[in-house]
């Protein structure tokens, strides 16, 4: 059975702290987290956040990021997933605003991963947003990175060298290829098997790829903005420990139930490397309605 605690304990498999993330982080031992992965509020007025002046938002983020730095192991990683701050139609990329905070802490950026998804709000006065970014930083040059654990299927597994000393031999790695820094993973919307009542939920697959590549078994994975526990779910599924916090008590309750189901193998998730769904050619949903032709002509 998985052990879940409301306050941090080294003996607990999962810590789900209801309250402020700074209070939660203060409970963690120094340099105890191998990976800190989170998606903080974007300051756009969602139900779980209070919209703040941008300077105050950045001040708050600086405080949290600095505290995370203190809790990060010397060979650990921080992955900060963000989108855009939008104010009156004006877009401000949060990764550009937050980057100097990490840089001032002498953290080294190892990658800027673009998470692309196909569904979201439809805009009429700008291009609809269909991506967010994950800033990956490390505390030192000696960091955990397990590439083989997250390789994806080769596009052309049967391709062979056509010349040179390896002529006739397969040219691709049989284990798979490096997934690169553009990850196409469906976001959790409406009919997604992982959907809960949280309006901005992380897909398990996204977090699992980070956990598998940047940690080892039994390592501690920390999420200061835990939401409904996706990071904890991914950690338990991959034999890691997890600790996180959220201000919304209902989200902590949902997280606790999801973790228990994950530990029993009962939680429905979209497994890693599941092909993106494509509608069959004969489906009426992809046929151009005759009415559209009339609208286009007008």
Secondary structure by P-SEA (a helix, b strand, c coil): cbbbbccccccccbbbbcccaaaaaaacccccccbbbbbccccccccccccccaaaaaaaaaaaaaaaaaaccccbbbbbbbbbbccccccccccccaaaaaaaaccccccbbbbbbcccccccccccccbbbbbbbbcccccccccccccccccccccccccccccccccccccccccccccccccccccccccccccbbbbaaaaaaaaaacccccbbbbbccccccaaaaaaaaaccccccccccaaaaaaaaaaaaaaaacccccccccccccccccccccccccaaaaaaaac
